[in-house]
């Protein structure tokens, strides 16, 4: 009789612990999902920023090349004008 009561008490305690652990696991899983969503959003934001930075760099490089070409053409015209004046 005593063994049966001990067994039932242990079984009841184990069931309560199981419910508690399942509840804790569910909370942790919800937190994990939330954290993963936040991480995805941050990664997307950083990816967008990096893409914008890269596009800006490409535009700046293009502007530099255009400015260099314009300066070269201007210098060539000056040289031609100086030659024609002599």
Beta strands, then each sheet from edge to edge (+ up, - down):
end
